[in-house]
């Protein structure tokens, strides 16, 4: 698992506020638990999915 949000498929950009956010569909309780755990210790994001759209093509070669 990785912590690089810039490469995550769930990383989204809000054009109104100009901020990036996680769009993985967590409910409020999951988000609070996740943010608290990350603050307490350095942990890998359990929701991270590599957004490399060329990964499938490289795998097929």
N, C-alpha and C positions, 0 to 999 in steps of 0.2 A: 504494500500500500504506500501511497505517496501523499505528500502534503502540498504539492504544487497546484494551487487552485487555477492558475493561468492555463494549465494544460488539461483541466478537467472538463468533461463533456457537460457538466451541470453549471459551469460558470456562465453567467448571463450578465448583460449590461443594460442598465436602466438609462435610457436617453434623457429622461426628464431630470433626474437627480445627478446623472453623470457618474454613478457608482456601479461597481460590480457586485453581484450577489450570487449566492448558491441557490439554484433552482431545482433541487433534487426532490422536492415535495415532502419535506419533513413537516410533521405537525408541531404545534407550539411546545408540547412537552419534550419531544425528541430534540428540538432545537436548543432548548434550555439545557438539557442533559448533555448534549454534544458540546455546547460552548463552555459549560462549566468544566467538563472533563479536559478539554483542550487547554483551558487556562491553568488547571491544576498540574498538569504534566504534559510533556511533549509527546503527543501520540499521533499516529497516522490516521488520516481521515478514513472511516469505514465506508464512506459513500463515494470515494474517488473512483472515477472511470476515465481512462485515458481517452481524450478527445481527438487522438491522431486519426484522421480520416483516411490516411494512406496506409495504415497498419494492415488492413485487410488485403490491400493490393500487394504489399510486400510479402505477406504470408502466402499468397497464391503463386508467387513467382518461384 
